[in-house]
Amino acid sequence: MSDSTLFTEDYQVAPYWLEHVTPVDGLSPELPAQADIAVIGSGYTGLNAALTAQRGGRQVVVLEAGMPGFGCSTRNGGQISAGVKPELATLTQSYGATNARAIIEESLASLAWIKTSIANEHISCDYKPCGLFNAAHSARQFDAMCRDAESLPHEGIDAIVIPKHEQRAELGSDFYHGGLVFPQHASLHAAKYHQGLLLRCLDAGVIIVPYCKALHMNRAHSEHHIDTTLGALNANDVLIATNGYTEQLTPWQQRRVIPISSSIIATEPVAESVINELIPNDRTITDSRRVVFYYRASPDRSRILFGGRVAAGNIEPNISATKLHDEMVRVFPQLQATKISHTWSGSVAYTFDKLPHAGKHDGIHYALGYCGSGVAMAGYLGMKMGYRLLGSDKGDTVFANIAFKTRPLYSGKPWFLPPMIAAYRWLDRREGG
Ligand SMILES: Cc1cc2nc3c(=O)[nH]c(=O)nc-3n(C[C@H](O)[C@H](O)[C@H](O)COP(=O)(O)OP(=O)(O)OC[C@H]3O[C@@H](n4cnc5c(N)ncnc54)[C@H](O)[C@@H]3O)c2cc1C
């Protein structure tokens, strides 16, 4: 297929999700002079923190550099996973048995929490407890997965082994070598979930100020003074909820997160019979490659949403979309002639220990570093930070008890990423992925 026929006539460089939400009323065009709490960033972290703290009796103002949800929270794949990458054995070596167990327990708690929270808030966002299929890109990876499947139940994690000869029951592809199904995982519509949170915040009285970038912060006595593009705000407390968009405003946090761009394509509508062949059980899919790909059917099962990182550096959207299409066709040759209707990208935040972190540094609260798996965890830690801002022990979390480390000479610009990603991609390809 030549590039000229790869894109639909109405192709857009914008999240597919935004087709199904309309702008909300009630945002504040002006910045108030005073707040009990200033939340910087209006994604899942910021809004869940704001909602909890406002309902607890504090006046919260959310500052957002773009439109609400400008960051990852309207750009993700809508895959709800446990949000912690390292396994129990690795965590135990680094943090001891008690903290390691607490990390796993809280990652599972985030899965249960998002389900209950969406139901309690009556947010209509296509939440579906569909389960995840994690596909092995090599026979060796499949063997490792089988070993994991024996220990995971002791950690409270359900996993079902799918050998290669049964793979077609999960995925219309022969690309992989089997894999594991994680039935506790789920999916949602990223922007509908975000908009539901936004409306609940506005109902509760949170003041949300779009196009208001926080530029500088300092503290006099017990009050924080924030200069923004719309003037100044004084607040008793501040929460940083900027994740992959963390910049010079908070250098301590910036030195601890590694911003990485990830992109998605949406296909044009595909015949129902094809979707039923490709993703028969409507699961979300990821694979075991170091440079991971993740995909799913759209909530109405009309399209495939296929995401990943396709270049070592940042490239033009049309080029990354073309490369993602190539990757999609390697997995699903059935989609060779299927065009791309949307592409978009966003910036996720990795950390050096591959764990999210929350807490308080130098008088400033923060929660960030979800390592590309923040749909459940960002909201969960946002809620926890909301309680911490209220002084409640409901805000206790192990992610505030573990050291948040940086590396010498790292200032927030990940110069090491392009060679690292190129090497990972080479290793993945060598193993057949
Ligand atoms: C392409 C892509 C696919 C993904 N897929 C998945 C997935 O399937 N499952 C999953 O679990 N996770 C996924 N993620 C990650 C997930 O979306 C994020 O972890 C989560 O949304 C983070 O939420 P957040 O509120 O912390 O940050 P964000 O939603 O990124 O919000 C941060 C906000 O801070 C604002 N901001 C930054 N600086 C300032 C400032 N100085 N002043 C004012 N505002 C500021 C930004 O404008 C931004 O809106 C994906 C991410 C991307 C990009």
The ligand as an ORCA input file, in Angstrom:
! r2SCAN-3c Opt
* xyz 0 1
  C      -0.355      7.501     23.724
  C      -0.543      7.106     25.163
  C      -1.158      5.892     25.468
  C      -1.341      5.513     26.803
  N      -2.041      4.371     27.062
  C      -2.265      3.996     28.346
  C      -3.066      2.874     28.625
  O      -3.644      2.255     27.728
  N      -3.215      2.508     29.925
  C      -2.650      3.196     30.943
  O      -2.803      2.815     32.109
  N      -1.933      4.344     30.713
  C      -1.750      4.760     29.445
  N      -1.060      5.920     29.191
  C      -0.568      6.718     30.330
  C      -1.702      7.484     31.059
  O      -2.502      8.127     30.121
  C      -1.083      8.485     32.030
  O      -0.265      7.782     32.960
  C      -2.108      9.277     32.823
  O      -3.096      9.827     31.993
  C      -1.389     10.379     33.608
  O      -2.348     11.271     34.124
  P      -1.857     12.599     34.823
  O      -3.085     13.307     35.297
  O      -0.850     12.302     35.882
  O      -1.093     13.408     33.700
  P      -1.626     14.088     32.359
  O      -2.965     13.588     31.978
  O      -0.550     13.982     31.352
  O      -1.833     15.597     32.789
  C      -0.767     16.470     33.110
  C      -1.242     17.877     32.783
  O      -0.366     18.837     33.387
  C      -0.434     19.991     32.584
  N       0.696     20.881     32.940
  C       2.010     20.587     32.858
  N       2.747     21.629     33.296
  C       1.864     22.599     33.664
  C       2.026     23.911     34.183
  N       3.240     24.430     34.423
  N       0.909     24.654     34.439
  C      -0.326     24.124     34.206
  N      -0.519     22.881     33.709
  C       0.564     22.130     33.438
  C      -0.370     19.449     31.166
  O      -0.832     20.382     30.226
  C      -1.247     18.202     31.289
  O      -2.581     18.442     30.853
  C      -0.863      6.346     27.871
  C      -0.258      7.566     27.558
  C      -0.100      7.936     26.216
  C       0.548      9.252     25.891
*
